[in-house]
Amino acid sequence: MLDRKWKWIAAAAILGLANTAYAGCFNPKLVTQALKETVGTTQKPVIVAHRGLWAGDKTNNLPENSLSALKAADRKCIEAVELDVRKTQDNVPFLMHDFTLGRTTNAYEVLGGPKFIPEKNTGTNPKSGDLPWATIKNLKLLSPDRNSVTAEKVVSIKEVYDYYYEQRMGTVLVFDIKSKESAIAIAKLIDEDTRDYGAGIKASDITIFKIKATMYPFPDEFVHDLNQSNITVQPMVMPIYTTNMLQEFKDKGWNISDSLQAWLKRDKMAEINLKQPNGLLSNLVQATRDAKAALGNFNAIPDYNGPGPIPKDIPRSKAFYDSNGTCCYQLSERYATFEGVSDTDDRRGDRTFLFGNQSQHFSVITTDAPTKTISELDNLGYRDTDVYGGPQANVAILAWDGEPGGQIWGDGPVCIFDHPTSVTEPHPTLNAGYAWMYACALAQPYSAGYSAELVISAQKPTGDSQFASADLGTPIKIKDKKGRCLNYNIGSTETYYSADCSGSDTTFYRTKDRHIRTEATDRLCLGSRRGGLYWANAYGMTYITECDSTDVWQKWLFTKDPWTYTPLPN
């Protein structure tokens, strides 16, 4: 009798699953590494989708700060997403840009009263901090034009991580955090999150906190609050400096240059919202460049999309919603003055100010129009995502494109297994382990120390659910859970696991036709063959053979794991 954990999976159940196991486009660890290494004079900036990939990008009609906008950005291979965080009365952090709820939610339906009208500042528009999560979690997001209520609910940050994990995303999460309480609450979530987000990637690896420098002028204060809450994780922080902070720093006796240097020493990144060449904050921009740290800026694009009329006769092309949900202000109303020097322009909405030969060369750009920005960077030759690497994910590799085996195989799908070092059948000539094949859910291999839980590590970016590319294949490495790579020997046609992952014979190429090739040609492929009987079931081995597009023994399907019934994300 098989242990219930390793129950047989019905063939119909496997074949009924989506044929994909989405794994993200990039390696988020390498995205954050590239971000930190993008010195202030780079011309190939990291792009951050502000509020997700929502209707502000003009490529969809999704609400801002929604799970669907997060997923859309991830599936479009945008390397990072900035989401706004507010807190409830009982200190639950959740996604919301405004500190009120009227502009973007159906608060009027849940709480009663007339619908909020941003242009008139009338209607139901409660502050989020005045309501508990038990109430706010019942709210739905409005459509971007505010004409209808969508199915998108207001979500907590805990739900963001759960969704990210379920959908196997790879984009970096940048949280624009408005309060100390939210910062500590999210840090606690990360600290307690033990899930593997992709072959050793932790929640802290995919997360950056963006906080105003006036909230935590120095990192020591942030670390103190973490310690006071018994939080061991140290989230990456990108402090924000704006021109209207200069006076506050002076009034409170803080040295803004010392603040910046302390944060750069800790995390090598800062967003400095310089508004014009040689304007206020120019000294901080130069200091960030001198420190060879990531230099961010916000691409300020008007976000008003209502019917009008707009108060104060502000042109639609210059109108921004305020943080209380009302309409509207324009950037010229937010000019700052410090020690007799004033902002006189705000060019953050101008691409030529942000990147390009004549620009200020910001290396991290947060924008509501990420696809347009990426397209412009591509056209200028300023886009290079190879440095972000490819995704890595925990997978099962099913033989015969996921088709079930016959009765001799147990009537279920068949997986590639590892060869643990504790098993006594080493490779006869290479002192390493074969890549065995057994029924995915057969109990005995697991009891003996084998596992069909493997790791795929793409060597280049890919947004394909099967790690494939349309040309000659995405370079991948196939690893066991201990990091040993599947090697191949063309001379003997054998495959085996080895701790040495450096050689060219550890790189395979994944193609759209579900082949795993040994090189970027159609000559040799990873095949499979039956070896005999063991544990009263057939077993097999992988080997290298001539590619044959009609041979199902050379077709491999990547799935989430060997035994799940859960549909896999597309």
C-alpha positions as CSV (number, residue, x, y, z in Angstrom):
1,M,0.0,0.0,0.0
2,L,1.5,3.3,-1.0
3,D,1.8,6.1,1.5
4,R,-1.0,8.6,0.8
5,K,1.5,11.4,0.2
6,W,2.8,9.6,-2.8
7,K,-0.6,8.6,-4.2
8,W,-0.8,7.9,-7.9
9,I,-1.8,10.8,-10.0
10,A,-4.6,10.1,-12.5
11,A,-3.4,10.6,-16.0
12,A,-6.5,12.7,-16.7
13,A,-5.6,15.0,-13.9
14,I,-2.1,15.7,-15.2
15,L,-3.3,16.1,-18.8
16,G,-6.1,18.4,-17.6
17,L,-3.6,20.8,-16.1
18,A,-2.4,23.9,-18.0
19,N,0.6,22.9,-20.0
20,T,2.7,25.6,-18.4
21,A,4.7,26.1,-15.3
22,Y,5.4,29.8,-15.4
23,A,8.7,30.8,-13.8
24,G,9.1,34.5,-14.4
25,C,11.4,36.2,-16.9
26,F,14.4,37.1,-14.8
27,N,16.3,36.1,-11.7
28,P,15.2,38.6,-9.1
29,K,18.4,38.2,-7.2
30,L,20.3,39.3,-10.3
31,V,17.9,42.2,-10.9
32,T,18.6,43.6,-7.4
33,Q,22.3,43.0,-7.9
34,A,22.2,44.8,-11.3
35,L,20.3,47.6,-9.7
36,K,23.0,48.1,-7.0
37,E,25.7,47.9,-9.6
38,T,24.1,50.4,-12.0
39,V,26.3,53.4,-11.2
40,G,24.9,56.8,-11.6
41,T,26.2,57.4,-15.1
42,T,24.6,54.3,-16.6
43,Q,22.6,54.6,-19.8
44,K,20.8,51.3,-19.3
45,P,18.5,51.9,-16.4
46,V,16.4,49.5,-14.5
47,I,12.7,50.1,-15.1
48,V,10.1,49.9,-12.3
49,A,6.4,49.7,-13.2
50,H,4.7,52.3,-10.9
51,R,1.5,50.8,-9.3
52,G,1.9,47.7,-11.5
53,L,1.2,47.5,-15.3
54,W,-2.2,49.2,-15.1
55,A,-4.3,51.5,-17.3
56,G,-1.8,54.3,-16.9
57,D,0.5,52.5,-19.3
58,K,-2.3,52.6,-21.9
59,T,-1.8,48.9,-22.8
60,N,-4.6,47.5,-20.7
61,N,-7.5,48.7,-18.5
62,L,-6.4,47.2,-15.2
63,P,-6.8,49.1,-11.9
64,E,-3.7,50.5,-10.2
65,N,-2.2,48.6,-7.2
66,S,-4.1,45.4,-8.1
67,L,-3.0,41.8,-8.2
68,S,-3.8,41.8,-12.0
69,A,-1.6,44.8,-12.6
70,L,1.2,43.1,-10.7
71,K,0.8,39.9,-12.7
72,A,0.6,41.9,-16.0
73,A,3.9,43.5,-15.3
74,D,5.5,40.2,-14.4
75,R,4.2,38.5,-17.6
76,K,5.4,41.5,-19.7
77,C,8.9,40.9,-18.3
78,I,9.2,44.2,-16.5
79,E,12.0,43.7,-14.0
80,A,10.5,45.5,-11.0
81,V,7.1,46.8,-9.8
82,E,6.4,49.5,-7.3
83,L,3.3,49.1,-5.2
84,D,1.9,51.7,-2.7
85,V,1.3,50.7,0.9
86,R,-1.1,52.2,3.4
87,K,-2.1,50.8,6.8
88,T,-5.5,50.2,8.4
89,Q,-6.6,51.3,11.8
90,D,-5.3,48.0,13.2
91,N,-2.0,48.3,11.3
92,V,-2.5,45.8,8.5
93,P,-0.5,47.0,5.5
94,F,-2.4,46.9,2.2
95,L,-2.1,48.1,-1.4
96,M,-3.4,51.7,-1.9
97,H,-1.9,54.9,-3.2
98,D,-4.2,57.4,-1.5
99,F,-4.6,57.8,2.2
100,T,-8.3,57.8,1.5
101,L,-10.5,55.2,-0.2
102,G,-13.0,57.1,-2.3
103,R,-11.1,57.6,-5.5
104,T,-10.2,54.0,-6.2
105,T,-12.7,51.8,-4.3
106,N,-16.4,51.2,-3.9
107,A,-16.3,52.5,-0.3
108,Y,-19.7,54.2,-1.0
109,E,-21.3,50.7,-1.5
110,V,-19.7,49.1,1.5
111,L,-20.0,52.1,4.0
112,G,-22.9,53.9,2.5
113,G,-23.3,57.4,1.2
114,P,-22.8,58.9,-2.3
115,K,-20.0,58.0,-4.6
116,F,-16.9,60.2,-4.1
117,I,-16.4,62.8,-6.8
118,P,-12.7,63.8,-7.0
119,E,-13.4,67.0,-8.9
120,K,-15.8,68.3,-6.2
121,N,-14.3,66.6,-3.2
122,T,-17.7,65.3,-2.2
123,G,-19.0,61.9,-1.3
124,T,-17.7,58.9,0.7
125,N,-14.0,59.2,1.1
126,P,-12.9,57.8,4.4
127,K,-9.2,57.6,5.6
128,S,-7.8,54.1,5.5
129,G,-6.3,54.6,8.9
130,D,-9.7,55.1,10.4
131,L,-11.0,51.7,9.4
132,P,-10.0,48.1,10.4
133,W,-8.9,45.5,8.0
134,A,-12.1,43.6,8.6
135,T,-13.9,46.4,6.8
136,I,-11.3,47.4,4.1
137,K,-10.9,43.8,2.9
138,N,-14.5,43.9,1.7
139,L,-13.7,46.8,-0.7
140,K,-13.4,46.3,-4.5
141,L,-11.3,48.5,-6.8
142,L,-13.0,50.7,-9.3
143,S,-12.2,50.6,-13.0
144,P,-9.5,53.2,-14.0
145,D,-12.2,55.5,-15.4
146,R,-14.2,55.0,-12.1
147,N,-17.3,54.1,-14.1
148,S,-17.7,50.6,-12.7
149,V,-16.7,48.3,-9.8
150,T,-14.3,45.6,-10.8
151,A,-13.8,42.1,-9.4
152,E,-10.4,43.1,-8.0
153,K,-10.4,43.3,-4.2
154,V,-8.3,45.5,-2.1
155,V,-5.5,43.2,-0.9
156,S,-3.2,43.0,2.1
157,I,0.6,42.7,1.6
158,K,0.3,39.2,2.9
159,E,-2.0,38.4,0.0
160,V,0.5,40.0,-2.4
161,Y,3.2,37.5,-1.4
162,D,0.8,34.6,-1.5
163,Y,-0.3,35.5,-5.0
164,Y,3.3,36.1,-6.1
165,Y,4.2,32.7,-4.8
166,E,1.2,30.9,-6.4
167,Q,1.8,32.6,-9.8
168,R,5.5,31.9,-9.7
169,M,6.5,35.4,-10.5
170,G,10.0,36.8,-10.9
171,T,9.6,40.6,-10.9
172,V,11.1,42.5,-7.9
173,L,8.6,43.9,-5.5
174,V,9.3,47.5,-4.5
175,F,7.0,48.7,-1.8
176,D,6.5,52.5,-1.4
177,I,5.8,52.5,2.3
178,K,4.2,55.5,4.0
179,S,4.6,54.6,7.7
180,K,7.0,53.1,10.1
181,E,4.3,50.7,11.3
182,S,3.8,49.3,7.7
183,A,7.6,49.0,7.3
184,I,7.9,46.9,10.4
185,A,4.8,44.9,9.6
186,I,6.1,44.0,6.1
187,A,9.5,43.2,7.5
188,K,7.9,40.8,10.0
189,L,6.0,39.1,7.1
190,I,9.2,38.6,5.2
191,D,11.0,37.3,8.3
192,E,8.3,34.7,8.9
193,D,8.0,33.7,5.3
194,T,9.9,30.4,4.8
195,R,8.7,29.7,1.3
196,D,11.1,29.0,-1.6
197,Y,10.2,31.5,-4.3
198,G,12.4,29.7,-6.9
199,A,15.3,27.5,-6.1
200,G,16.6,29.2,-3.0
201,I,15.0,32.6,-3.5
202,K,13.6,34.0,-0.3
203,A,10.9,36.7,0.2
204,S,13.7,39.1,1.2
205,D,15.5,38.5,-2.1
206,I,12.5,39.8,-4.1
207,T,11.7,42.8,-1.9
208,I,12.9,46.4,-1.7
209,F,11.5,49.0,0.7
210,K,11.1,52.5,-0.7
211,I,10.7,54.9,2.2
212,K,10.9,58.7,2.6
213,A,14.2,59.7,4.1
214,T,12.3,61.9,6.6
215,M,10.7,58.8,8.0
216,Y,14.0,57.1,8.7
217,P,16.8,59.7,8.2
218,F,19.4,57.1,9.1
219,P,19.5,53.3,8.8
220,D,20.4,52.8,12.4
221,E,16.9,53.9,13.4
222,F,15.3,51.4,11.0
223,V,17.5,48.6,12.3
224,H,16.6,49.6,15.9
225,D,12.9,49.2,15.1
226,L,13.5,45.8,13.5
227,N,15.4,44.6,16.5
228,Q,12.7,45.9,18.9
229,S,10.3,43.7,17.0
230,N,12.6,40.7,17.1
231,I,12.9,40.7,13.3
232,T,16.1,39.2,12.0
233,V,15.8,39.9,8.3
234,Q,17.3,43.2,7.0
235,P,15.2,44.4,4.0
236,M,16.9,46.3,1.2
237,V,15.9,50.0,1.4
238,M,15.9,52.7,-1.3
239,P,15.4,56.0,0.6
240,I,13.5,58.8,-1.2
241,Y,14.8,62.3,-1.2
242,T,12.6,65.2,-2.6
243,T,13.2,68.9,-2.8
244,N,10.5,69.6,-0.2
245,M,12.4,67.6,2.4
246,L,15.4,70.0,2.5
247,Q,13.7,72.4,4.9
248,E,12.4,69.6,7.1
249,F,15.9,68.1,7.4
250,K,17.3,71.5,8.5
251,D,14.5,72.2,10.9
252,K,15.0,68.9,12.7
253,G,18.8,69.2,12.8
254,W,19.5,66.3,10.5
255,N,22.3,66.5,7.9
256,I,20.8,65.4,4.6
257,S,24.2,64.5,3.1
258,D,25.1,62.4,6.1
259,S,21.7,60.7,5.8
260,L,22.3,59.8,2.1
261,Q,25.8,58.5,2.8
262,A,24.6,56.3,5.6
263,W,21.9,54.7,3.4
264,L,24.2,54.4,0.4
265,K,26.7,52.6,2.6
266,R,24.0,50.1,3.6
267,D,22.2,49.4,0.4
268,K,23.9,51.3,-2.5
269,M,20.7,52.8,-3.8
270,A,18.6,56.0,-3.5
271,E,15.8,57.7,-5.3
272,I,16.7,61.4,-5.6
273,N,13.9,63.4,-7.3
274,L,15.9,66.1,-9.0
275,K,13.5,68.2,-11.0
276,Q,15.8,70.1,-13.3
277,P,19.4,70.3,-14.3
278,N,21.5,71.9,-11.5
279,G,18.4,72.2,-9.4
280,L,17.8,71.5,-5.7
281,L,19.3,68.1,-4.7
282,S,22.0,68.3,-7.4
283,N,24.6,67.7,-4.7
284,L,22.9,64.5,-3.6
285,V,22.8,63.3,-7.2
286,Q,26.5,63.9,-7.5
287,A,27.2,62.2,-4.2
288,T,25.3,59.1,-5.4
289,R,27.2,59.0,-8.6
290,D,30.5,59.4,-6.7
291,A,29.5,56.4,-4.5
292,K,28.8,54.4,-7.7
293,A,25.3,53.6,-6.3
294,A,21.9,53.2,-8.0
295,L,20.4,56.6,-8.7
296,G,16.6,56.6,-9.0
297,N,14.1,59.1,-10.1
298,F,10.3,59.1,-10.6
299,N,8.9,59.7,-14.1
300,A,6.1,62.1,-13.2
301,I,3.3,61.5,-15.7
302,P,-0.1,63.1,-15.1
303,D,-2.6,60.4,-13.9
304,Y,-5.9,62.2,-14.0
305,N,-8.4,60.3,-16.1
306,G,-11.8,61.6,-15.0
307,P,-14.5,63.3,-17.0
308,G,-13.7,66.8,-15.9
309,P,-14.1,69.7,-15.6
310,I,-10.8,70.0,-13.7
311,P,-10.8,72.6,-10.9
312,K,-8.4,75.6,-11.2
313,D,-8.5,75.2,-15.0
314,I,-5.5,72.9,-14.8
315,P,-4.9,71.4,-18.3
316,R,-5.6,67.7,-18.5
317,S,-2.1,67.1,-19.7
318,K,-0.8,68.5,-16.4
319,A,-3.3,67.2,-13.9
320,F,-2.4,64.8,-11.0
321,Y,-4.7,63.3,-8.4
322,D,-3.8,64.4,-4.9
323,S,-3.0,61.8,-2.2
324,N,-6.4,62.4,-0.6
325,G,-8.1,61.3,-3.9
326,T,-9.1,64.8,-4.9
327,C,-8.6,66.4,-8.3
328,C,-6.1,68.0,-9.0
329,Y,-2.8,69.6,-8.8
330,Q,0.0,70.3,-11.2
331,L,3.7,70.0,-10.6
332,S,4.4,73.7,-10.6
333,E,2.3,73.9,-7.4
334,R,4.8,71.6,-5.6
335,Y,7.9,73.7,-6.3
336,A,10.1,73.9,-3.2
337,T,12.3,76.8,-1.9
338,F,15.4,76.2,0.3
339,E,17.8,78.9,1.5
340,G,16.7,81.3,-1.2
341,V,16.9,78.8,-4.1
342,S,13.7,77.5,-5.7
343,D,12.5,74.9,-8.1
344,T,11.6,76.7,-11.3
345,D,10.8,73.6,-13.5
346,D,10.0,70.0,-13.2
347,R,11.2,67.9,-16.1
348,R,10.7,64.4,-14.6
349,G,8.0,63.8,-17.1
350,D,10.5,64.3,-19.9
351,R,12.3,61.2,-21.2
352,T,15.3,63.3,-22.4
353,F,15.8,64.5,-18.8
354,L,15.8,60.9,-17.4
355,F,17.8,58.9,-19.9
356,G,19.8,59.3,-23.1
357,N,23.0,61.1,-24.1
358,Q,21.8,64.5,-23.0
359,S,20.0,63.3,-19.9
360,Q,20.8,63.2,-16.2
361,H,21.6,59.5,-16.5
362,F,19.3,58.1,-13.8
363,S,19.9,54.4,-13.4
364,V,16.5,53.4,-11.9
365,I,13.3,54.9,-13.4
366,T,9.9,54.4,-11.8
367,T,7.2,55.1,-14.3
368,D,3.5,54.6,-15.0
369,A,4.4,54.0,-18.7
370,P,6.9,51.2,-18.5
371,T,6.2,49.5,-21.8
372,K,6.7,52.8,-23.7
373,T,9.8,53.6,-21.7
374,I,11.2,50.1,-22.4
375,S,10.5,50.5,-26.1
376,E,12.3,53.9,-26.2
377,L,15.3,52.4,-24.4
378,D,15.3,49.5,-26.9
379,N,15.3,51.9,-29.8
380,L,18.2,53.9,-28.3
381,G,20.2,50.7,-27.5
382,Y,19.9,51.4,-23.8
383,R,18.2,48.1,-22.8
384,D,20.2,45.1,-21.8
385,T,18.3,42.5,-19.7
386,D,21.0,39.8,-20.0
387,V,22.5,41.0,-16.8
388,Y,19.2,40.0,-15.0
389,G,19.9,36.4,-15.8
390,G,17.1,33.9,-16.4
391,P,14.6,32.6,-13.9
392,Q,15.2,29.6,-11.7
393,A,12.4,27.4,-10.4
394,N,11.6,24.2,-8.7
395,V,10.1,21.9,-11.2
396,A,9.3,18.3,-12.1
397,I,10.4,17.2,-15.6
398,L,7.9,14.8,-17.1
399,A,8.8,12.4,-19.9
400,W,6.7,12.0,-23.1
401,D,5.5,15.6,-22.9
402,G,3.4,14.7,-19.8
403,E,1.7,11.7,-21.3
404,P,1.1,8.9,-18.8
405,G,3.1,5.6,-19.0
406,G,1.5,2.2,-19.5
407,Q,0.7,-0.3,-16.9
408,I,4.3,-1.4,-16.5
409,W,5.2,2.2,-15.6
410,G,2.3,2.4,-13.1
411,D,-0.2,4.0,-15.5
412,G,1.0,7.5,-14.4
413,P,3.3,10.2,-15.6
414,V,7.0,9.5,-15.5
415,C,9.6,11.9,-14.1
416,I,13.3,12.4,-14.2
417,F,14.7,11.8,-10.7
418,D,17.9,12.8,-9.0
419,H,20.6,10.4,-7.8
420,P,21.3,11.2,-4.2
421,T,24.8,10.7,-2.8
422,S,23.4,8.4,-0.2
423,V,22.3,5.8,-2.8
424,T,24.8,3.1,-3.4
425,E,24.5,2.8,-7.2
426,P,27.1,5.3,-8.4
427,H,27.8,5.9,-12.1
428,P,30.0,2.9,-13.1
429,T,32.7,5.0,-14.8
430,L,32.3,8.6,-13.7
431,N,31.6,8.2,-10.0
432,A,28.4,10.2,-10.3
433,G,24.7,9.5,-10.4
434,Y,22.5,8.6,-13.3
435,A,19.4,10.6,-14.1
436,W,16.9,7.9,-13.4
437,M,13.2,7.8,-14.5
438,Y,10.4,6.4,-12.4
439,A,6.7,7.0,-12.1
440,C,6.4,10.5,-10.6
441,A,4.4,9.4,-7.6
442,L,5.9,6.0,-6.9
443,A,6.5,5.8,-3.2
444,Q,9.7,3.6,-3.1
445,P,12.1,6.0,-4.8
446,Y,11.3,8.8,-2.4
447,S,11.6,6.3,0.6
448,A,15.1,5.3,-0.8
449,G,16.2,9.0,-0.9
450,Y,15.5,9.8,-4.6
451,S,13.4,12.9,-5.6
452,A,11.7,14.1,-8.7
453,E,11.9,17.7,-7.4
454,L,14.5,19.3,-9.5
455,V,15.6,22.9,-10.3
456,I,15.8,24.6,-13.7
457,S,18.1,27.6,-13.9
458,A,17.8,29.6,-17.1
459,Q,21.1,31.3,-18.1
460,K,19.3,34.1,-20.1
461,P,16.0,35.9,-19.6
462,T,12.9,34.1,-20.8
463,G,9.2,34.8,-20.3
464,D,8.2,31.4,-21.6
465,S,6.3,29.1,-19.3
466,Q,8.5,26.2,-20.3
467,F,11.7,28.2,-20.2
468,A,11.8,27.9,-24.0
469,S,12.8,30.4,-26.7
470,A,11.6,30.7,-30.3
471,D,15.0,30.5,-31.8
472,L,17.6,27.8,-31.0
473,G,16.7,27.5,-27.4
474,T,17.1,29.0,-23.9
475,P,20.3,27.9,-22.2
476,I,19.4,26.1,-19.0
477,K,21.0,24.0,-16.3
478,I,19.2,21.1,-14.7
479,K,20.0,20.7,-11.1
480,D,19.1,18.5,-8.1
481,K,18.2,20.1,-4.8
482,K,21.8,20.0,-3.7
483,G,22.9,22.0,-6.6
484,R,24.5,19.2,-8.6
485,C,24.1,19.7,-12.4
486,L,23.0,17.2,-15.0
487,N,26.0,16.6,-17.2
488,Y,26.2,14.8,-20.5
489,N,28.9,12.8,-22.3
490,I,28.5,12.9,-26.0
491,G,31.1,10.2,-26.5
492,S,29.2,7.7,-24.3
493,T,25.8,9.3,-24.7
494,E,25.4,9.1,-20.9
495,T,24.0,11.7,-18.6
496,Y,24.8,12.0,-14.9
497,Y,24.7,14.4,-11.9
498,S,27.9,16.1,-10.9
499,A,28.9,18.8,-8.5
500,D,30.9,20.4,-11.3
501,C,28.5,22.9,-13.0
502,S,31.1,24.8,-14.9
503,G,31.6,22.9,-18.1
504,S,29.8,23.4,-21.4
505,D,28.4,19.9,-21.0
506,T,26.2,21.1,-18.1
507,T,24.3,23.5,-20.4
508,F,21.3,22.4,-22.3
509,Y,19.0,24.4,-24.6
510,R,15.2,24.4,-24.1
511,T,13.2,24.9,-27.3
512,K,9.5,25.5,-28.1
513,D,9.1,22.0,-29.4
514,R,9.7,20.7,-25.9
515,H,13.1,19.3,-26.7
516,I,16.1,19.7,-24.4
517,R,19.1,20.0,-26.7
518,T,22.8,19.8,-26.0
519,E,23.7,22.8,-28.1
520,A,21.9,25.6,-30.0
521,T,21.3,23.3,-33.0
522,D,18.9,20.5,-33.8
523,R,21.6,17.8,-33.8
524,L,21.6,16.1,-30.3
525,C,18.8,16.0,-27.7
526,L,18.1,14.6,-24.3
527,G,16.3,11.4,-24.8
528,S,14.9,8.7,-22.6
529,R,14.8,4.9,-22.7
530,R,13.5,2.1,-20.5
531,G,16.1,0.3,-18.4
532,G,14.3,-2.6,-16.8
533,L,12.2,-3.4,-13.7
534,Y,12.8,-2.2,-10.2
535,W,10.3,-1.9,-7.3
536,A,8.0,-4.0,-9.5
537,N,7.7,-1.1,-12.0
538,A,9.6,0.0,-15.1
539,Y,12.4,2.4,-14.7
540,G,14.4,4.4,-17.3
541,M,17.4,6.6,-17.8
542,T,18.1,9.7,-19.8
543,Y,20.8,9.8,-22.5
544,I,22.0,11.8,-25.5
545,T,20.6,10.9,-28.9
546,E,20.0,12.4,-32.4
547,C,17.2,14.8,-32.3
548,D,13.9,13.6,-33.8
549,S,10.9,15.9,-33.7
550,T,8.5,12.9,-34.0
551,D,10.0,11.0,-31.1
552,V,7.9,11.4,-27.9
553,W,10.8,10.0,-25.8
554,Q,12.6,13.3,-26.4
555,K,9.7,15.5,-25.3
556,W,9.8,16.9,-21.8
557,L,7.2,18.9,-19.9
558,F,8.1,21.1,-16.9
559,T,5.5,21.1,-14.2
560,K,5.3,22.7,-10.7
561,D,6.0,19.4,-8.9
562,P,5.5,15.6,-9.4
563,W,2.2,15.2,-7.7
564,T,0.1,18.3,-7.5
565,Y,-3.5,18.5,-8.7
566,T,-3.4,22.3,-8.6
567,P,-3.7,23.9,-12.0
568,L,-0.4,25.5,-12.9
569,P,-0.2,29.3,-13.6
570,N,-0.1,30.6,-17.1
